Amino acid sequence: MSMPDDEKAQIDHFLDTLRHQRRLSSHTLKAYSRDLAALLAFCESQSITQWRTLNAHNIRAFVVKQNHAKLSGKSIQRNLSSIRSFYNYLVKENHVKRNPANDIPSPKTAKPLPKTLDVDEVKQLLTGNSSGNSDDSGNNNSVLAIRDAAMLEVFYSSGLRLSELTGLNLVDIDINDNTLRVTGKGNKTRITPIGRYAREALKLWLKKRVLLANKTETAVFVSKLGKRIHPRSVQARIKKWAVTQNMKQSLHPHMLRHSFASHILESSGDLRAVQELLGHADISSTQIYTHLDFQHLANVYDNAHPRARKRNRNNKD
């Protein structure tokens, strides 16, 4: 049974309100339109001809139908959000008395685990990225290679965020004590250790830094223009080195931070220490790496346990 035109028109009125009053993008408006078109089709399939007669039970049935259609949890969350917004509009316009979608919880979606490199992949990335090390001629490409090697080593050695690395100043380095003073989120500072390889890469870079840096620049890492390096430039350089080193996956700075945390936790099992090293205010942010550690153990189990291994097609037993 088709819904009357005056009821269908409420969707158009709602979209016009979003377009002119909230000035939403065309992409967002299309998403609202698709979500409400799906709801309208569902209502008509259930012989629901007025928005005021749609109830929480109907919306639950709509969610179940979306789930059976293999929509992702995130898509269903967006559908429900669109329906809630539409019904808030209908309540405001006195077209309905209440919003039936308010009682429907959004489905939980599992957070994707952060991507990491294994130890061999990190070694592949870091070995050879400082090919300019042997060149003392002051060649610009050589200096950039030395700088990039130091950035990569510090990322992995200390588990820094991108903003933390670009925000490092010369006064933050204590080579003798093998530590960095890092300013993280909320302008909070922490002291983090520097590993042996990172320390040597930093020492080499600081010798070459004078060839690029402006005299008044305080940043540890600078661009070709002598100023503090921009985060986007760091991202681009890391992607470049990943290609140069024939890495199989695209690389971004946070992947090195994730790898740092995963490898430390895998070796030590000390979640609190990893929390301190990463500068997480809440340990729940650090706990994601326990899932990575378990995933690694599960893969080892699947590949090693006789009762877990996939049956060999040639094995007739």
N, C-alpha and C positions, 0 to 999 in steps of 0.2 A: 504494500500500500504506500503510495507516494505521500510525502509530507506536503501540506499546502504551501503555496508560493509565499504567503506572508510570513510563514515560519522559516522557510529557507532564506528569505531576505534578511533575517536577523544576522546570519553569518556575514552577508555583504556589509551590513551596517557596522558590525563589529570590526571587520577588516578595514573599513574606511576610517574608523576611530583610531585604529592602530597606525594607519598610514599618515593621517593628518595631525593627530594630537600627540602621539608618541614617536612619530617620525621613524618608524622601524624600517630597516633595510628591505629591499625587494626580496632578498634571499629568505629573511625571517618571515616575511608576509606569505611567501609561497609555502613555507613549512606549516604555518598556521592553517592556510587554506587546505593543504593536503590532509592534515590531521582532522579538520572539521568535516571535510568531504567524506573521510572514512567513517566518522561518527554518524553522519547523515545517512550514509548507505546502510550502516548497521541498524539505525532506527527504522528505516523503511523496511528492512528485512524482518523486523520484529513488529511491524504494524504500529509503530509509535509515531503519532502524527502531530504531537505538540511537545515542545521542549519542557513544559512544566510537568509532563507526565513521566519524563525520564527519571529514574531513581538510582540509588546506589547499587542495587542488585543488577540493574541493566548495565551499568558501567563496568561492574565486575565481569559480567558476561562478555562485554566488549573487549576488556583486557585479556580474558582467556582466549577469545578468538584471535586477537593479535599475537598472542603467544603461540598458538597452534599454527599460525601463519609464518612462524619462525622469525618474527621481528625480534631484534635485540632488546635487551633490557633498557638500554639507553634510548632507543626509539620509542618504546612504550612509556618511559618516563616523560619524554617530550610530548607524546600524545596526551597524557594525563595533564601535563602543564597547560597545554593548549585548551583542553576542555575546561579546566579550572578557570582560566582567564576568560573564556567565552561566557561561562556561567556567572562569573563575577560581574561581567558587563550586563547580562540579562537581569540579574538582581538589581543592579543600579538603575536599569531602565524600567524597573517594575514589571518586567515581562514574566519573571518567575519569582517565587518567594524565597527559595533557598538554593544553595549550590550542592548538588548531590555528589560531586566529585571530591568534596573536602574530606569525606570519610574514607576515601580509597587510598591506601598507602602505595607509594611508588615501589616497583620491584627493585630489589637490591641488585646491583651489578658488581661483579668482582673487579677489583682494581687490577689492571694489567701489571704484571711483575716488571720491574725495570730491566732493561737490557744491559747485559754485562759482557765483558771480554773474559775469556779464561786466561790463565797465567801465560800459556804459550802465545796467545794472540797479543797480549800486552808486550811480551818480549819481542815479538815480530814487529810491532809498531815502534818500540823504543830503540831497537837495534838498527842502526844505520840512518836514523832520522837526523843525526848530527854530522852528516858527511862533510860539513864544512869545518869540522873541528881541526883538521890537519892543515888548514889553510890560514896562515898568519898574515896574508897580504893585505887584509882589510877589505877584501872584496865584499860588496854589499850582500850578494847572495849567500856568501859564507857566513856573514854576521847574522843574517836572518835565520839561517839553519841552526846556528848556535843558540839563538834566542828561542826558536821553536822547540829545540831539544830541552831547554831548561823549563819551558812552560809545560810540556808534556810530562816531564819527570816530576815536576812539582804537583801537577794535577793528580797523578797516580800516587805519588809518595805521601801526600798530605790530605788527599780527598777533598780538595777545595771545590766550592761552587765557582762558576764562571765569574760572577761579580766579585768574589773574594780574590781571585787571582788577578783580575785587572785592577782591583783596588789596592793591591800591595804597594807599599812604599819602601824605599831603601832602609828607613829606620826600623821597619818591621822585621828585618832579617838579622838573626844572630847566628852567624856561621860558626863561631866558636862553641856555642851552646847547642848547635844543630836544631834550632827552633825557628818558627815563624809566628809572628803575632798577627792574627787574622781578625778582620772585622766582618762579622756575618750579619744575618738578618736581625732587624731591630737594633742595629748599631752595637750589637754585643761583640765583645772581643774574646778570643780564646788563644791559647798557646798550643801549637801543634808541632810535632817533631818533623824533621826533614831527614829522609833516608840518605844513605851514602851516595847513591847515584844522583839523586836530586841535588845534594850538596855540591858535588863536583861539577854538575852541569851549571848550577847557579854561579859558582866561582868563575867558571870559564866565561859565562855570559857577562858577568859584572866587569870583567876585564875588557870585553868588546863593546859593552854598552856605550862607552864614551864616544864611539864612532858614530852613533846615531842620535843619542839623547841631547836635547837642548840643555844648556847649562843650568837653567833654573828648574828643570823637570825633576820631580821627586819620585815618580813612578818607577817600579822595578822593571816592568816590561813596557817598552815603547815601540812606536811604529816607525816606518821609514821617515816620517816627517819629524821625528824626535819627540812626539807627544805621547801621553799615556795611550796605550793601545786600546782600541774599541772592542767590545765583546764580539761584535760581528766579524771583525778581522781575525780574532782568535778562532772562532768557529770555522771560518774559511780555511785558515792555515791547518787546522786539525784534519779537516776533510781532505785537504791536499796531501797531507802525510799518509793518511789512510790509503789513498789511491796509490801514492808512490810505493808504499810497502805492500801493495797487493792484498789489502784487507778485503775480506769477502762482504763485509757489511758497512753501511754508512756509519760514520763515527761522529759523535758530538761530545762536547766537554763533560756533560753530566754522566756519560757512559763510563768515563774514567773514574769519576767519583763513586758511582755504583760499584764498579769493579774493585776499587780500593776497599769499600765497606764489606763487600761480599767475601773478598779474599782474607781480610783480617778476621772476620767473624768465623769463617770456615776453619781457620787455623787455630783461633783462640777460644771461640765459643763465648767470649765475654761481650755480651750485648751492651752493658753499661759503658764499657770502655769505647766501643764503637760509637755510642751515642755522644760521648764527650768529644771524640775525635772529629765527628761530623758537625758538631755544634747544634744538635737537635735539642730544642727546648722540651719536647715531649717524646718519651721513649717509644710511643706508638708509631712515630714516624720511622724509627729505626727498626721496628719489628718486621717490616717488609722484607728485610734481608734474611730473617730466619726462614722465610718461605723460599727464598732463593737457595739457601743452604740445604733445606729439605728437598727441594727440587733436584739439586745435584745428587744428594744421597739416593733419591728415588731412581734417578737415571742409572746410577751405579748398580743399584739393586736389580733393576729390570734387565740390565745387561749381564749381570753376574750370577744371579740366583737360578739354579736349575729349574725351579718351578715357576720362574717369572719370565725366562727367556722365551721368545717367540719360537714356535715349533719349526724346525728345519723341514722344508718341504720334502727333502730326500729321506728324512727319518720316518720310517713307517711304524715305529714303536708307539 
